[in-house]
């Protein structure tokens, strides 16, 4: 029943942590900043998690929900007290890494924003495939949702909500959207997220916007790098892109892609079910904050205990270039770990 602790079947093995086999880079434009940016995906040691590195500032920013600083049209990570130490539009590369099962990686950028590329996660999946993926000699932890957590926004017909429920296996998602624009309308999709379904059903879905909002966005300093090459633009019943849509329900698929990337900021794979309507980056982040606000809502299953100074956590616990704690990743949760074999029946 929702709201009560959920008992899972006994599992005796955990998936291994994974990283990239080699480094690989690309060059693109930030959809909001309009700046040309070089991005590099690099391997990382066991226990590192995903880390964004601003090479122009020589700083590291952990890919964690509590480092989210802005959710207007994209997800922005930042270091507390360092307003210049930011990386924006992280959701698509985060979705690609999570969707491909990459546990540990360093994402370097030489500017304030991840390049938008074609507006989907497909180009990042291609880069990951070119680099290759290798397993590492440590089990990957999983965050198990124990109680239903819900966040809401707005009222009436414009109300939005996002909810995480307990689930026995993996990450299931059921999402719906509703827009006045006839080309979008109401769409819904349910999916169990896996490397196979992510590639087949979500990775190619592009970000989208409404034509009447473009001028206002650019006046606010947003969407300066946006174009029909990296976003679907809708004018009521018309899709303005010459090639049209990649799939009829591309809009809800992209919202689910965004949710995969935003929820990956939990710091480990989630075991639960997301149910959401009209959710976006803000609600996705609020949902993670609500989940971790109460220890009774979740537990960390599997993985090895980590101790400061161990080989597996030297990178995770090393100070960043600015002297902050840096890549703590899941370090603050190390005492909450539950071995997979010890999970209750």
WOWO-V406668 format. One record per residue. N is the residue number from 1. RES is the residue in three letters. NEAR is the number of other C-alpha atoms within 12 Angstrom. Layout:
n-><N,N>
res-><RES,RES>
near-><NEAR,NEAR>
This chain:
n-><1,2,3,4,5,6,7,8,9,10,11,12,13,14,15,16,17,18,19,20,21,22,23,24,25,26,27,28,29,30,31,32,33,34,35,36,37,38,39,40,41,42,43,44,45,46,47,48,49,50,51,52,53,54,55,56,57,58,59,60,61,62,63,64,65,66,67,68,69,70,71,72,73,74,75,76,77,78,79,80,81,82,83,84,85,86,87,88,89,90,91,92,93,94,95,96,97,98,99,100,101,102,103,104,105,106,107,108,109,110,111,112,113,114,115,116,117,118,119,120,121,122,123,124,125,126,127,128,129,130,131,132,133,134,135,136,137,138,139,140,141,142,143,144,145,146,147,148,149,150,151,152,153,154,155,156,157,158,159,160,161,162,163,164,165,166,167,168,169,170,171,172,173,174,175,176,177,178,179,180,181,182,183,184,185,186,187,188,189,190,191,192,193,194,195,196,197,198,199,200,201,202,203,204,205,206,207,208,209,210,211,212,213,214,215,216,217,218,219,220,221,222,223,224,225,226,227,228,229,230,231,232,233,234,235,236,237,238,239,240,241,242,243,244,245,246,247,248,249,250,251,252,253,254,255,256,257,258,259,260,261,262,263,264,265,266,267,268,269,270,271,272,273,274,275,276,277,278,279,280,281,282,283,284,285,286,287,288,289,290,291,292,293,294,295,296,297,298,299,300,301,302,303,304,305,306,307,308,309,310,311,312,313,314,315,316,317,318,319,320,321,322,323,324,325,326,327,328,329,330,331,332,333,334,335,336,337,338,339,340,341,342,343,344,345>
res-><UNK,UNK,UNK,UNK,UNK,UNK,UNK,UNK,UNK,UNK,UNK,UNK,UNK,UNK,UNK,UNK,UNK,UNK,UNK,UNK,UNK,UNK,UNK,UNK,UNK,UNK,UNK,UNK,UNK,UNK,UNK,UNK,UNK,UNK,UNK,UNK,UNK,UNK,UNK,UNK,UNK,UNK,UNK,UNK,UNK,UNK,UNK,UNK,UNK,UNK,UNK,UNK,UNK,UNK,UNK,UNK,UNK,UNK,UNK,UNK,UNK,UNK,UNK,UNK,UNK,UNK,UNK,UNK,UNK,UNK,UNK,UNK,UNK,UNK,UNK,UNK,UNK,UNK,UNK,UNK,UNK,UNK,UNK,UNK,UNK,UNK,UNK,UNK,UNK,UNK,UNK,UNK,UNK,UNK,UNK,UNK,UNK,UNK,UNK,UNK,UNK,UNK,UNK,UNK,UNK,UNK,UNK,UNK,UNK,UNK,UNK,UNK,UNK,UNK,UNK,UNK,UNK,UNK,UNK,UNK,UNK,UNK,UNK,UNK,UNK,UNK,UNK,UNK,UNK,UNK,UNK,UNK,UNK,UNK,UNK,UNK,UNK,UNK,UNK,UNK,UNK,UNK,UNK,UNK,UNK,UNK,UNK,UNK,UNK,UNK,UNK,UNK,UNK,UNK,UNK,UNK,UNK,UNK,UNK,UNK,UNK,UNK,UNK,UNK,UNK,UNK,UNK,UNK,UNK,UNK,UNK,UNK,UNK,UNK,UNK,UNK,UNK,UNK,UNK,UNK,UNK,UNK,UNK,UNK,UNK,UNK,UNK,UNK,UNK,UNK,UNK,UNK,UNK,UNK,UNK,UNK,UNK,UNK,UNK,UNK,UNK,UNK,UNK,UNK,UNK,UNK,UNK,UNK,UNK,UNK,UNK,UNK,UNK,UNK,UNK,UNK,UNK,UNK,UNK,UNK,UNK,UNK,UNK,UNK,UNK,UNK,UNK,UNK,UNK,UNK,UNK,UNK,UNK,UNK,UNK,UNK,UNK,UNK,UNK,UNK,UNK,UNK,UNK,UNK,UNK,UNK,UNK,UNK,UNK,UNK,UNK,UNK,UNK,UNK,UNK,UNK,UNK,UNK,UNK,UNK,UNK,UNK,UNK,UNK,UNK,UNK,UNK,UNK,UNK,UNK,UNK,UNK,UNK,UNK,UNK,UNK,UNK,UNK,UNK,UNK,UNK,UNK,UNK,UNK,UNK,UNK,UNK,UNK,UNK,UNK,UNK,UNK,UNK,UNK,UNK,UNK,UNK,UNK,UNK,UNK,UNK,UNK,UNK,UNK,UNK,UNK,UNK,UNK,UNK,UNK,UNK,UNK,UNK,UNK,UNK,UNK,UNK,UNK,UNK,UNK,UNK,UNK,UNK,UNK,UNK,UNK,UNK,UNK,UNK,UNK,UNK,UNK,UNK,UNK,UNK,UNK,UNK,UNK,UNK,UNK,UNK,UNK,UNK,UNK,UNK>
near-><12,20,19,17,23,27,20,23,15,18,20,16,19,25,25,26,37,34,38,35,24,21,24,27,26,27,26,30,32,35,40,36,28,26,25,24,31,28,37,33,41,33,34,35,32,37,45,44,46,51,43,50,41,35,24,21,23,21,34,43,49,49,50,40,42,32,38,37,31,25,27,21,28,38,41,40,39,35,34,19,12,19,16,22,35,37,47,43,45,56,49,47,51,52,46,45,52,46,42,40,37,48,47,48,44,41,46,39,41,33,34,37,45,47,42,43,38,32,43,44,45,34,31,41,37,26,30,39,27,18,24,24,31,26,23,25,18,26,29,38,41,38,41,41,44,33,30,32,36,30,29,26,23,14,10,9,14,16,18,27,33,38,38,43,36,35,32,25,26,28,37,33,40,33,38,32,33,25,24,17,23,16,28,31,22,21,27,26,29,24,28,30,40,30,25,18,24,36,30,22,33,43,44,38,36,40,43,42,35,31,27,14,19,26,16,15,22,20,12,15,18,26,37,23,30,34,29,29,24,32,37,36,34,30,22,19,17,20,27,22,22,15,14,22,27,23,20,21,29,34,43,38,41,44,46,53,50,48,52,49,45,49,51,43,47,43,39,47,47,42,36,36,35,42,37,37,36,36,39,38,39,31,41,46,43,33,38,39,28,28,36,31,15,17,19,21,30,37,34,37,38,35,37,31,26,29,20,18,13,18,16,30,29,25,31,38,29,25,19,26,20,21,15,21,23,35,40,35,40,41,36,20,27,24,18,24,29,26,27,28,19,19,24,16,13>
